Amino acid sequence: MSESDLNADSHVCIGFIVATAEIERTIAHMEADIAFHHSQTRMFEKMLKDEQKKLGELVSNHEHSSCEGESSDV
């Protein structure tokens, strides 16, 4: 391979590489954000289910207990 062939092969379009790198960086950040938000969503769904279960148990226990003597507007 001659020196002129090496120069032709080593010509790089810096603008294209920079633009590509910026887009790839943006995509990587978005993927990381999505993963984080999925994790947060799962955590909040679990917390929501726990609170719904507590509410259900409280209502169930209240329905089975006698509340005579308590006002009905509690």
Secondary structure, 3 states (H helix, E strand, C coil): CCHHHHHHHCCCCHHHHHHHHHHHHHHHHHHHHHHHHHHHHHHHHHHHHHHHHHHHHHHHHHHHCCCCCCCCCC
